[in-house]
Amino acid sequence: METVIKVRRDSTAFKEDKDRLPGYYLSSRPVDSMTPEQWLEYIRGHWGGIEIRNHWRKDACLLEDKTRSRNPNTVATMAMLRNCLLFFLSEDPHTSNINALTEDIAADSDKALEMVTRRF
């Protein structure tokens, strides 16, 4: 780790000042490799990529936000399974569509078993 960045976040979502906690970011880049404006753009780009690559797919395709369970073990297990599915999607050279991969796995339990027992 080369650099620690502290960012003050402003948002209309914060109701009170006590909710305005700073964000901390770690980077292997030297602090003087970018201007403060470039660091902010870099951080925003990172989170934007996460939103597109993971959160949107987990919500829109895998219906994560529709989970109604209040059982922490169930919620954690389902989140882990969704993360595994996204990992397998990235490792499958024949499928780029998460819905198609989900349907393939549901139709072929042998494929699911092969996926979870494969060595990477």
HUSUL-V471696 format. One record per backbone hydrogen bond with DSSP energy under -0.5 kcal/mol. NH is the residue of the N-H (numbers start at 0). CO is the residue of the C=O. If there is no record, write none. Layout:
BEGIN
nh->NH co->CO
nh->NH co->CO
END
This chain:
BEGIN
nh->1 co->26
nh->2 co->26
nh->4 co->24
nh->6 co->4
nh->6 co->22
nh->8 co->6
nh->13 co->10
nh->14 co->12
nh->18 co->15
nh->19 co->16
nh->20 co->18
nh->22 co->6
nh->24 co->4
nh->26 co->2
nh->32 co->29
nh->33 co->30
nh->38 co->34
nh->39 co->35
nh->40 co->36
nh->41 co->37
nh->42 co->38
nh->43 co->39
nh->44 co->40
nh->45 co->41
nh->46 co->42
nh->47 co->43
nh->48 co->44
nh->49 co->45
nh->50 co->46
nh->51 co->47
nh->52 co->48
nh->53 co->49
nh->54 co->49
nh->55 co->50
nh->57 co->53
nh->58 co->54
nh->59 co->55
nh->60 co->55
nh->60 co->56
nh->61 co->56
nh->62 co->58
nh->63 co->57
nh->65 co->62
nh->66 co->63
nh->71 co->69
nh->74 co->70
nh->75 co->71
nh->76 co->72
nh->77 co->73
nh->78 co->74
nh->79 co->75
nh->80 co->76
nh->81 co->77
nh->82 co->78
nh->83 co->79
nh->84 co->80
nh->85 co->81
nh->86 co->82
nh->87 co->83
nh->88 co->84
nh->89 co->85
nh->90 co->86
nh->91 co->87
nh->91 co->88
nh->92 co->90
nh->94 co->91
nh->97 co->95
nh->100 co->96
nh->101 co->97
nh->102 co->98
nh->103 co->99
nh->104 co->100
nh->105 co->101
nh->106 co->102
nh->107 co->103
nh->110 co->107
nh->111 co->107
nh->112 co->108
nh->113 co->109
nh->114 co->110
nh->115 co->111
nh->116 co->112
nh->117 co->113
END
